[in-house]
Amino acid sequence: MSFSDLFQREINILTQARQLIQDETYSDNCMLPEYKLMVKHYNKLLKQTRRLVKMSDIMQNDLNELNDRLEKLSSLDGLTGIPNRRCFDNAYEKEWKQAQRNGTALSIIMVDIDYFKLFNDTYGHASGDTCLKRVASALSSATKRPMDIVARYGGEEFAAVLPDTNIEGAQIVAKNMRQQVEALDIAHVESKVADHVTVSIGISSIQTPMYSSHTPETLIKVADDMLYKAKSSGRNRVCS
């Protein structure tokens, strides 16, 4: 809404007052100077109000922009720059409901950096942070669709939600993730499985008939169990 629309009644009053003052019929009216002064002040007040309205609009736009930025920042992990646990949980809840409604598959991938504590102890926390950032980037690049969410789940653990993806599709993504991390070739002399940083990965997937007997927590637990299996089976592998 424009300023004119917002104060159309006041503008009409001001216009009528000016017309009356200019009318020769009222030229001898002893109150004419006072009327002119009132019109002048009224016009000044409208101009000041116009400025206030514009300032209010600018401030509101700035506030909306700031809120959008804060909302975005609150959904990102401060270290790696990828979505955080909060963002993952919200996205997962949304995708679960949509998959259940549409009768489509949904897959979860859980990723853990192998022997990351030993990496930190050997190279220091600064190198550990760099490692986390590089691994996060590699995992994110392994997914090709905008709808796929890769998030930092906590510590050295990452998670991905893959909408409309069955177990075979999730396995392809997971294997690509493992290969992308290995390709970074980040030295890890204390690792018991390789001389570089590797990851263990667990996958779970759900299809249409299973939604009635499963919950979102079930799918996460299965992926977590598969991650544990990958780690207990020698690490640097994918289990589903």
N, C-alpha and C positions, 0 to 999 in steps of 0.2 A: 504494500500500500504506500502511495506517494504522500508527501507532506500535504499537497493540495487536497487529496482525498481525506486525509486524517482530520484536517481543520477546515473543511469546506464551509461549514456553517459560520465560523468566525471570519473567514475571508469574505463571505457574502455580506456579513454585517459591516465589515470595513469598507467594502465597495459601495454599499448603499449610503453609508455615512459620508463618504467623499462626494457622491453625487448630490446629496442634499446640501452640503456645504457650498458646492459650486452653483447650485440653483439660485438664480437671481431673486426668487421669491423670498429667500431667507437672508438676502444680503444686508438688510437693515436690522437683523436680529441681534440684540445686545449680547446674547449668549454665544454668538458665532465664534469669537476668539477662544472661548472655553471649549467649544465643540472641536475646533481645529486642534487644540492642544490634546484633547482626549483621543482624537484620531491618530495623532502623531505618536502618542504613548502606546496606543493599542497596536499600531503597526510595528513599533519597536519591540513590543512584547512578543508579537508573532514571529519576528525575525529571530529573537533570542530562543524562542521555543523550537524554531526550525533547526537552529544550531545544536540544541540539546538533543533533539530527536536523531539528528545525523550522528552525533557523538555516541548516543546510546546504541545505534545500529552498528557502528564501528566496533564499539566495545563488545557487543554481543557476538559479532563475527569473530573477533579475536578470541573471545572466551570459548566459542564453539571449536575453533581451530586448536586451541590449547587442550581442550577436553579430548579431542580426537587423538592428539599426539600422546597425551597421558594414557589413554586407553590402549594405544598401540604399544607404548613402552611397557605398560603393565602386563602385556601378554608375551613379552620377549625375555629371554634369559639374558641377564646383564653381562655375562662373560662371553658367551658364544654368539649371541645375536639371533639365535633361532628361537622358535616358540618355546615357552616354558611349560612347566607341569600344569599350571592353571589353564593355559591355552589348550593344551592337549586334552585335559579332562572335559573342557567345554565342547571342543570339537568332536571328541569321541562320543559324548552323550548325544550330540546332534546327529552324528552319522549313524549311530545305533538306531535311533528312532526312525530316521529316514530309510535305512536299509530294511528295518522291520516292516515299515509301511509299504515299501515298494517291492519287498520280496527279493532283495538283491543280496549278494554275498558281502561280507565285511571281514577284513583281516587286520591283525595286530602283530607288530614286530617289536620285540624287546632286544636291546643291544647293550652289551657290557664290555668295556675295554679290559682286556686280559692283563692281570697283574699290574693294575694301575698304581696301587699303593707302593709297590716296589719301584715303579717308574718315578714317582714323586720322591721317594727316599733317595734314589740314585741321582736324579738330575735336578731336584729342587722344585719348589711349587711354581716358580715362574715358568719353567719349562713344562710343568704339568698343565698349567693354564693354556700355554701355546698348543700343547698336544690336544687338549679338549676342543679348542677352537678349530684346529685343522680336521680333527675327526668329525666334528659336527658338520663342517662344510662338506666333507667327503660323503657322509651319510645323506645329507640333503640333496647332493648332486646325483645320488643314485636313484632318486625318484624323479619321474619325468612329468607327472601331472600336477597342475596347480592345486587340485583337491587333496592330494596326499600331504599329510602333516608329519613332519619329523621334528621331535621336540627333545629337549633335555629333560629327562625324567627325574634326575637327582644324582648328584655326585658324578661318577663316570658312567652312569647308565642313561641310555637314550631309548625313545619309543617312537613308533610310527603307526599311524592309523591309515589304512588303505581302503577307501570306499569302493564298492562294486568290484572287489578283487577276491578271487577264490584262492585256495591254498597253493595251486600251481603258480598263479601270478605272484603271490607273496614270496614264494621260494625264489623266483627269478630276481625280484627286488632285493631280497635278503642276500643272495649270493653276490649280486652286484655291489651291495654295501660292503661285504667282507673284502671283496677284491679291491674296491676303491680305497679302503683303509690300508690294505697291504701295499697298494701302489704309492702311498705317501712315503713309505720307507723311513719311518721315524725310528731311529735307533733305540733299542731297548735291550741292553746287554744282560739284564737280570731276568728277562722273560724266560720261562721254562718251555716255551713252545716255538720260539723263533728269535732271531736277533733284532727284530723290529716290532713295532706296536701292531697288535692284532685284536680282533674282537670275536666274541662269542654271541650267537644270535638264536633266539627262540621265536617260533611263529605259532599263532593260533588263527583259525578261520572258522567262520560260521556261515551256514547256508539257510535257506528259507525254512525248511521243516523244523530246524533246531531252535528258532527264536522263542517258541512257546515254553521250552523246558530249560532255557538258559537266561542268564542275566549278563549285563555288561561286565560285572565283576568276574563272572565265570571265564569270559574270554581273556581277560587280563591275567587271571590266575593260570590258565593253561599256557599262555605265552611265557609267563614267568617260570612255570615248571619246565617248559622246553628250553628256556635259557639255562636253568640249573642243569638240565641234562647235557646241554652242549658244553658247559663248563666242567662237569664231572666226567665227561667222556674224552677229555683231552684239550678242550678249548680250541679257539681258532676254527670254528665250524658252525654250521647251521643245523638246527634240529626243529622238527615240526611233527 
